[in-house]
Amino acid sequence: MLALKERADELRRLVKTDPDPRVRRRAQALFMLTEGASVLAVARWFRTAPHRVRAWRGWFLEGGRDRLADDPRCGRPPKLGPGELALLDEALERGPQGYGWPVTVWSIRDLCELLWQQRRVRVSVYTMYRAVLGLGYRYRRPRHDLRHRQDREAVASTKEVLAWLGKAPAPGNSTWSTWTNARSTATPGWRRSGAGAGAC
């Protein structure tokens, strides 16, 4: 306990300034020990077991602040490995009809089903969506172009009248346009970011 009391200033500094909340918490517990609190009282205050408080004390005396910090954690391994990601990349490039699916654009649920059929790997829709975005794909909706439905002479005449009235037409808007038979300038589907940017 004497060795711990000699390092009370260091503990006080850690409590106030350390960026790691776990280190601050453990330093606070040890600082309470230097102030005369018992191990049992400190354990109750921090809602932990007395042996943990003793372990923190031993760690700090052995290695200081670095020993109070947790070791880096590797986390859960990814659900989709390189093989599964390669399959998704290929599927997004080939399209569903290349796999005999009766649709023209992959849905996220369809990709989940394809992964199950091909690799026997089940993932959630959210995991699949993150994987597709991680591969660099974004869903591009078609952009409709109605200029082929406009009467050019009528558009020019309308612009002259609006100019004379002091009213400018909204960009790309015309009273002579209709939505019937609108052409799309791009096919909807998954495209890599940056690919076909002018068509999205």
C-alpha positions, 0 to 999 in steps of 0.5 A: 500500500505504501508504494501505491500511496507514493504514486498518488499524484500520478493516479490523480493526473490519470483520473483527470487527464487520461483519454481512456475511460477504463484507465480513468476508472481504474485510476480513480479506484486506486486513488481511493485506496491511497486515501484510505478506502478499503479494497472491499469499499472500493469494489462496492463503489465501482460495482466490481469484485474485490479481486479486480481491484487488487488486480488493478493495483498489481497491474499499476505497480507493475507497469503504470498507466500502460498496464491499466489499459486493456490490451487491443481486442481483435473483435469478431471475425468478419462474416464474409471472407475474401471468397464470399466478397469475390463472389458478390463482386462477380455477381454484381458485375454479371447481373442476376440473369448471368446466374439464371435469376428471372430479374434484371437488377439484384436486390439485397435479399436476392444477393443474400439468397445467392450467397446461401445457394453458392456458399451456404453462408447466411447473413442479414440484409444489413450485413449484405448492404454494408458488404456491397457498399464496401465493394464500392457499389452504389444503386443508380436510379434511371434518369428520365429524359423527356426532350424527345416528347417536346415540340421544339417550336412550341418550346421556343415560342413559350420561352419568348412569351415568358421572356417578354413577361419577365418570367424565366422557365425552371431549368429543364421544365416545360409546359409542353412535356409529358411523362408518357413514354419517357426514355431513361438515359441509364439502366437502374442497377448497381454500379461502382462509385465513379463508374458512369457518373454522368448517367446517374 
